[in-house]
Amino acid sequence: MGLCYCRAMDQKTIDRAAAGIAAVALFVGLSTIVWGRFDSGIRLATSGPYVVVSEVQPRSIASQYGLRPGMIVTELQGVTLVKLPQYIWPDVTTEPTPDPNTGEVAQPTPVGILPPTPTVVPIDPVALANLLSTNPTQLTAIDPALLENTPPENFSGVQLYDDGMDGIRMTLPSYVLGVALLVLVGWWLAS
C-alpha cells in the first residue's frame, strides 16, 4: 500500500478557504430569508357560491391565526367575496349635547342594516380562478354558523395578513443561531 504525500496547506490558505466557506454559508442563508417563498399553509376551494378553507396545515401561519377547514372566505387578496351585514349610522351634522343631569353624550342609534343578509358578491369566474391559484397572503374568513341570523356586531372573522415579513420573522432566529454557531466554531478552530 502506498501512502499519498500531499503538500500541506499553509495557514493563509486554510484561513482563506474557511472565510470562503463562511461567505457561501452566509449568502445561502440570507438568500433563503430574502427570496424565500411564503406559504400560509392554507388551501382554498369553492363550495356552492362560497370560497371555503379546504385545508389548513398544522403548525402553519394559518393555523396560528385560527383558520379552520370549512370556514367561509369573505375577503381574499383585498377582493370582497361575501358582503356581510353592517349597521347604517345616521349622518350627524351637529355635535350632540351632553345630558344636563349625567353629562353623558347620547350615542347615535343605527338606522338600518345593509345588506340585510350576507350576500355573495358576483365575481368573474376567470378572476376567481386567478385568486384561488395564488398563495393567499390577505384573507378574512368566518365560521359558517355565524352567517345565519347573526347581528352585525357578532361577525367576528379570522384575518390572515402577511406583509412579506412573516417568513423573515419565523426564520431569523434559526439564521442568527446558525451565524452564532459559525462564529463560535470559527473562533474555536482559529485558537
C-alpha positions as CSV (number, residue, x, y, z in Angstrom):
1,M,0.0,0.0,0.0
2,G,1.4,3.3,-1.0
3,L,0.9,6.5,1.0
4,C,-0.1,9.7,-0.7
5,Y,2.0,12.6,0.3
6,C,0.4,15.9,-0.5
7,R,1.9,19.2,0.2
8,A,0.4,20.6,3.4
9,M,-1.6,23.8,3.1
10,D,-0.2,26.8,4.9
11,Q,-2.3,28.7,7.4
12,K,-3.0,31.5,5.0
13,T,-4.7,29.1,2.5
14,I,-6.7,27.4,5.3
15,D,-7.9,30.8,6.5
16,R,-9.0,31.8,3.0
17,A,-10.8,28.5,2.5
18,A,-12.6,28.9,5.8
19,A,-13.6,32.5,5.0
20,G,-14.9,31.4,1.6
21,I,-17.0,28.6,3.1
22,A,-18.4,31.0,5.7
23,A,-19.2,33.6,3.0
24,V,-21.1,31.0,0.9
25,A,-23.0,29.8,4.0
26,L,-24.0,33.4,4.9
27,F,-25.1,34.1,1.3
28,V,-27.2,30.9,1.1
29,G,-28.8,31.6,4.5
30,L,-29.6,35.2,3.6
31,S,-30.9,34.3,0.2
32,T,-33.4,31.9,1.7
33,I,-34.6,34.6,4.0
34,V,-34.8,37.3,1.3
35,W,-36.1,35.3,-1.7
36,G,-37.9,32.5,0.2
37,R,-41.5,31.8,-0.7
38,F,-44.2,32.4,1.8
39,D,-46.7,29.6,2.4
40,S,-49.6,30.4,4.6
41,G,-50.4,26.7,5.0
42,I,-54.0,27.1,3.7
43,R,-55.7,25.6,0.7
44,L,-59.0,27.1,-0.7
45,A,-61.8,25.6,-2.8
46,T,-65.2,26.6,-4.0
47,S,-68.3,25.1,-2.3
48,G,-71.5,26.3,-4.0
49,P,-71.5,30.1,-4.1
50,Y,-68.7,30.4,-1.5
51,V,-65.0,30.1,-1.4
52,V,-64.1,27.9,1.6
53,V,-61.0,26.9,3.5
54,S,-60.5,23.3,2.4
55,E,-57.2,22.5,4.3
56,V,-55.1,24.1,7.0
57,Q,-51.7,22.6,7.6
58,P,-50.8,22.0,11.2
59,R,-48.2,24.5,12.8
60,S,-48.7,26.9,9.8
61,I,-49.3,30.6,9.9
62,A,-52.9,30.0,9.0
63,S,-53.4,27.6,12.0
64,Q,-51.7,30.0,14.3
65,Y,-54.2,32.7,13.2
66,G,-57.1,30.4,14.0
67,L,-58.3,29.4,10.5
68,R,-60.0,26.0,10.3
69,P,-61.3,23.9,7.4
70,G,-64.9,24.7,6.4
71,M,-64.6,28.5,7.2
72,I,-66.1,30.7,4.5
73,V,-63.8,33.3,2.9
74,T,-65.3,36.7,2.9
75,E,-62.3,38.6,1.5
76,L,-59.4,37.3,-0.5
77,Q,-56.4,39.4,-1.6
78,G,-58.4,42.6,-1.0
79,V,-61.3,41.4,-3.1
80,T,-64.7,41.2,-1.2
81,L,-66.3,37.8,-1.9
82,V,-69.2,37.9,0.6
83,K,-70.6,41.3,1.8
84,L,-71.6,40.9,5.5
85,P,-74.4,43.0,7.0
86,Q,-73.3,46.3,8.6
87,Y,-75.1,48.9,10.5
88,I,-76.1,52.1,8.8
89,W,-75.5,55.1,11.0
90,P,-77.3,58.5,10.7
91,D,-75.4,61.4,9.3
92,V,-74.7,63.6,12.3
93,T,-74.1,67.2,11.2
94,T,-74.2,68.8,14.7
95,E,-72.3,67.9,17.8
96,P,-74.6,66.0,20.3
97,T,-75.1,67.9,23.5
98,P,-74.5,66.1,26.8
99,D,-77.3,65.2,29.2
100,P,-77.6,68.1,31.7
101,N,-78.1,65.6,34.6
102,T,-75.4,63.0,33.9
103,G,-73.1,64.7,31.5
104,E,-73.2,61.7,29.2
105,V,-73.4,62.2,25.4
106,A,-76.1,60.0,23.8
107,Q,-74.8,57.6,21.3
108,P,-76.5,57.5,17.9
109,T,-78.6,54.5,17.1
110,P,-78.3,52.7,13.8
111,V,-81.0,53.5,11.2
112,G,-80.8,50.1,9.4
113,I,-78.6,47.2,8.3
114,L,-77.2,46.7,4.8
115,P,-77.2,44.2,3.2
116,P,-79.9,42.5,5.4
117,T,-78.3,39.1,4.9
118,P,-74.8,38.0,3.9
119,T,-74.6,38.5,0.1
120,V,-72.2,36.8,-2.3
121,V,-70.5,39.4,-4.5
122,P,-70.6,38.4,-8.2
123,I,-67.1,38.0,-9.5
124,D,-65.9,36.9,-12.9
125,P,-65.0,33.2,-12.9
126,V,-61.6,33.8,-14.5
127,A,-60.8,36.4,-11.8
128,L,-61.9,34.0,-9.1
129,A,-59.8,31.2,-10.6
130,N,-56.8,33.6,-10.6
131,L,-57.5,34.5,-7.0
132,L,-57.7,30.8,-6.0
133,S,-54.5,29.9,-7.9
134,T,-52.3,32.3,-5.9
135,N,-51.0,31.7,-2.4
136,P,-53.2,33.7,-0.1
137,T,-51.5,36.5,1.8
138,Q,-54.6,38.5,2.7
139,L,-57.7,36.7,3.7
140,T,-60.7,37.1,6.0
141,A,-62.8,34.1,6.8
142,I,-65.8,33.5,9.1
143,D,-67.4,30.4,10.7
144,P,-70.3,29.3,8.5
145,A,-72.6,29.1,11.6
146,L,-72.3,32.8,12.0
147,L,-73.8,33.6,8.6
148,E,-77.3,32.6,9.8
149,N,-79.2,35.3,11.8
150,T,-76.2,36.9,13.4
151,P,-76.3,40.6,14.2
152,P,-73.5,42.7,12.6
153,E,-71.6,43.2,15.9
154,N,-71.1,39.5,16.2
155,F,-69.5,38.9,12.8
156,S,-66.0,38.1,14.1
157,G,-63.9,36.9,11.3
158,V,-60.4,35.5,11.3
159,Q,-57.9,37.5,9.3
160,L,-54.7,36.3,7.7
161,Y,-52.3,39.1,6.6
162,D,-48.7,38.7,5.5
163,D,-46.8,41.8,4.8
164,G,-43.9,39.7,3.4
165,M,-42.1,39.8,6.8
166,D,-43.7,36.7,8.5
167,G,-41.2,34.3,6.7
168,I,-38.3,36.5,7.8
169,R,-39.6,36.7,11.4
170,M,-40.0,32.9,11.5
171,T,-36.6,32.0,10.1
172,L,-34.5,34.8,11.6
173,P,-33.9,33.1,15.0
174,S,-32.6,30.0,13.3
175,Y,-30.4,32.1,11.0
176,V,-29.0,34.1,13.9
177,L,-28.3,30.8,15.8
178,G,-26.5,29.4,12.7
179,V,-24.4,32.5,12.4
180,A,-23.5,32.4,16.1
181,L,-22.5,28.8,15.8
182,L,-20.4,29.6,12.7
183,V,-18.6,32.3,14.6
184,L,-18.1,30.1,17.6
185,V,-16.7,27.2,15.7
186,G,-14.5,29.5,13.6
187,W,-13.1,31.1,16.8
188,W,-12.5,27.6,18.3
189,L,-10.7,26.4,15.1
190,A,-8.6,29.5,15.0
191,S,-7.4,29.2,18.5
